[in-house]
Amino acid sequence: MKRLLNLLRNKYFVVSLAFLVWMVFFDKNDLFSQYQYRHQLSKIKQERDFYEKETVRVHNDLDELKSNKEKLEKFAREKYLMKKDNEDVFVIIKSKDQSEH
């Protein structure tokens, strides 16, 4: 008990303890905020990795479409429902009830 009283009388210990409590709980960059920042950073890194992979995939698709006329025609027909002048295009859309069975 006497040792605790001596520690509390020591101004350097009290100031250090107050500083530590302030930095851990009350500061703008407290421990909880640091945890949130790290979590947000990891989420942003995952998004960055996803978009980098998507960018590479899209560039590969674009290069393939530029170099291969058949792929370009297939892409235009599937994505944009384009057709030749002498063709008819029928679009079949499944309703949610039919697609679940």
Secondary structure, 3 states (H helix, E strand, C coil): CHHHHHHHHCHHHHHHHHHHHHHHHHCCCCHHHHHHHHHHHHHHHHHHHHHHHHHHHHHHHHHHHHHCHHHHHHHHHHHHCCCCCCCCCCCCCCCHHHHHC
